[in-house]
Amino acid sequence: MDRQLLYSGKSKDVFLINDGAYKGKYLLLFKDGATGYFQDGKPVFDPGYDTVVGEIPGKGAIACRFATYFFKLLQEKNIPSHYIETISDCEMVVEPAEALSLPPADPDLPGASPLMNLEFTWRNNATGSFWRRYPFVQPCKNTHKVVEAWTKGDVDVLITFEALEETGAMSRKEIEDSIRLVKDIAELVSNEFTAKGYHVLDGKFELGRLKSGDGRIVIIDEISPDVLRVCKGYTPNENGDCCIAKECAVTRVSDGKRTIKNKKQVPAAEFTSIFL
């Protein structure tokens, strides 16, 4: 298969297929790189971080199979995505789509930069960067799948939906449709984990406009262990707040920086196998 590299990312490469049955489609190649942080000089893998700190052999194949499971489930539920077919352990064919982006209004202006693409986080519970930004909230409070938009890059930056509309990056209808889409997918993913005895704390999806048809906004990129934070032992009260948060959530402040860790958060290796 003749292919042309379009983009090389942290967890996958994207190619344009130039011949054969899938000519004109995109190929996703899942890689073994894993995000996280360094502690005492050693990498700690955590999908809530954006820096690649090492490789986990076989991770790409696992992520591909995991994504295939959920993309096929979305197809069954008539939830739109760019997925077409998985053709090997690490390779997936998808419909061409453009990430939600915007060029700079004045590219010659010093410091001007494009909006490259957007990610949408959703939160079942207050933890991670959500709690760090809103430390007045009880850790692991039920946040009802609140959706946030982030600019994706070397450093992810939170952007308000009002700003997306005002800048012309998205229309109000596109924003409303995207929030609804993210919540529908989050509900499906959360229910699948609940049925297996796990609880999803939060996750993130990337959306894009299909290049074919009317440019419908769908989920693109992946649904993989890299984009989900999962725990065991979630014990909700009548409001959905976790009753054991004080035993599980460990918060610290050092040099003005807040951190939060969940003792019952499970590594991806523990939960991926149940979907493969």
Summary of the structure (lengths in Angstrom):
residues: 276
radius of gyration: 18.9
end to end distance: 26.6
largest distance: 56.4
contacts: 822
relative contact order: 0.15
helix: 25%
strand: 38%
